[in-house]
Amino acid sequence: MHSDKLQQIKKDILIEMYEKSTPSLDYNDVINDSKTSGSNKFGHSFYQNHYLSIDKQEKIIDKHINKYDLEDFEKTKLRTAIHLGSAPTTNKEHIES
């Protein structure tokens, strides 16, 4: 699958994750802010302010991945990029402190 399509799937996954995170966030605002200002008013570690359990994250990822005929390496690439990139924290203590 073309890397542009993988990027779109990743974006769709992150949008849904942040919609369901605590507190919720419109991930499109993060994307649009970084495109228009060249920086990000949300900061580089904004994800630490939003919690979503790993189980819920995996269900969201699976739902999106299963819509497409992805190779195993593409699935792994997406999961890695999301979890090591800007997915919401899975540590509830980050948002409670």
Helices and strands as residue ranges (DSSP letters): H 3-20, H 27-37, G 46-49, H 54-65, H 72-84, H 93-96
